Amino acid sequence: MFFAAASEALNFNSVLQGAGVLKYPLGFCSLVMVFIVCERAFALRRTAIMPQDLVDAVVAGRPLIGGKHTVLSRIVDFADQHRNDEGAIKAFARLEMNRMERGIPYLDVIYAAAPLIGLTGTVVGLLQVFSQISPDTGLPDPVAFTKGVALALSATVIGLCIAIPALVGSGYLQRKIENYAAQLDVLLERILQRSK
């Protein structure tokens, strides 16, 4: 058991070493991706956007109590302060929906950039491997060549391991925001009726 764990750690370390200096931008991309996904998943929980009791009050036309720090309550408060200004209320609701997307476009950049950074590492690694071809024989040392190619591909593996979760996280969060936006559009009609 211990030897298997040590072997896995050794393999992971060799993959990191194979990425060379590109492990730093890839690590930065990884940290930013994890932060954005975790922060947005927490910020987009239902109780922070539109708690059910507030939704029920809007639908029923009852007075709204509590939930002052949610997206829906901010829209309702704005609508109460700007009665008979439908355009301003709709613009504020769009602004609140836009705030929900904060940070998510960076996930798109990460899932596009991480594999490209990894590919750069692969190309640089392969150039180094091919530069070690013996001028006398015209052939590379087979052991060094195999090891060099394996290490050159490690940057691409790391890039893909960052890009795939970023892509999945971005898709999940975008879908969640689209669902909230559709629900807020329906509730906005009730809010506009109240503010007239």
N, C-alpha and C positions, 0 to 999 in steps of 0.2 A: 504494500500500500504506500509506504513512504517513498520507495524507489519510483513508483509510478507517478506520484505527485512531483518528485524531484525531476523526473524526465519531462513531464509537462512544463514545469517552470523553465527548464533548460531550453525546450523548444520555443516557448514564448519569448524568452530572452534572445534567442538567436533570430527570431522573426523581427523583434524590435531592433536588434543590432543591424540586421540586413536593410532596414529602412534608412539607416544613416541619419543625416541631419534632417531628413524629411519627417522623422518621427515627431519633431517638435510642432510643425504646423498641423500634422495629423492629430497629435494629442490635443492641440488647441481646438481644432474642429470637433473632436470628440467631447471635450468639456463643454463647449458652447452648445452642442446638440443636446447633451444630457440636461443642461440647465434649462434650455428653452422648453424641451418636452415636459420636464417635471413642473416648471413654473406655470406653463400654460395649462397643463392638465389640472393643476390645483386651482388656478384662476378661473377656469371654465367649468367648475363644478356647478351643478344646478342651483344650489343654495346661494351662490354668488351672482348668478345671472338673473334667474327668475324663480324665486321660491314658490312652491305650490300654493301657499296661503295667499300670497300677493296676486298670483295669477287668478285664483278663484275670486278674489275681491274685485279685480279689474273686470272679469267676465260678468260678475253679478252686479256691478255698478255700485258696490258698497264702498264706504270710506276705507282708505288704506291706512293700516297701522303697522308700524315696524318695517324692517327690511330697508333701512335708509341707505345702506351701502351696497345695494345691488343695482345692476344695470336697469332693470325694469323700474325700480323706485326712482332712479335719477330721471328716467324718461317721463314718468308720471309727474314728478316735482316740476320739471321743466314745462310740461304741458299746463300744469296749474298756474305757473307764473306767466305764461304767454298764451293766455286764452285767445281764441279767434285768430291765431297766427299759425295756420295749418302748415305752411311751408317751413317755418322755423322749427316746428315740432318734428316734422319728418326729417329735416336736416340734422337735428340733434340726435334723433334715433339712428340715422346713418353713421354719425360720428361715434356713437356708442358701439355700434356693430363693428366699425373700423378699429376701435380700441381693442376689441376682443381678438383681432388678428395680430396684435403687436408681437413681434419677434418671429412669427411663423414664416415670413418670406426669407429669413436667414436660414431656415432649415432647407429651403429650396437651393440656396447657394451652397450649403454644406453638402447636400447629396449630389450636387453637380461637381463641386470642386474636389471633394475628398478622393474620388477615383482618379481624377486627373493628376492630383498631387502624387498619388500612388504610381500612376503610369509614368510620371516623370522619374520617379525613383527606379522603376524598372528599366527605363531606357538608359539612365545614367549607369546603373549596375551592369547592364549588358555591354555598354560601351567599355566599361572597365574590364569586363571579362574578355572581350574580343581584343582589347589592347594588349593582353598578356599572351597572345599567340606567339609561339617561338619563331623567330625569323629564319632559323636554320631548317626546321622541319615543316613549318607552315601549319603545324597542328598545335592545339592547346593541350595543356596537361589535363587529362580526363577528369581527375579528381578535383582539381581546382576549378575546372570549367563547370562541372556538375554542382559543386558547392556554390560557385558564384552565381549561377542561374537561379538556384533555389533561394539564395539570399536576395537577388535582384527582384524576384517576384513578391517578396515579403511586403514591400511598400504597397503594392497593388492589393494584396490581401487585407492589409490594415485599412486602406482607403475604402474597400468594399464593405468591410465590417463596420465602418462608420456610416457609409452612405445608405446602406439598407435600413438600419433603424431610423435614420433621419427621414428617409422616404416614407416609411410606415408611420412614423410619428406625425409627419406633416399631413399625410392623407387622413389619419384619424382625427387630428385637431381641426382640419378644414371641414370635414364632414360634420363634426360636432358644432362648429360655428354656423354652417349652413342650416342645420336643424334649428338652432336658436334663432337665426335670422328669420326663418319661415314662421316660427311661432311668434316672434316679436312683431312681424308684419300683421298677423291676425290681431294680436292684442293692441297694436297701434290704432287700428280702426275703432276699437272700443274706447281707447284713450281720447281719440279725436272727437268722438261723440260726446264724451264727458266734458270736454273743454269748450264746447260750443255754448 
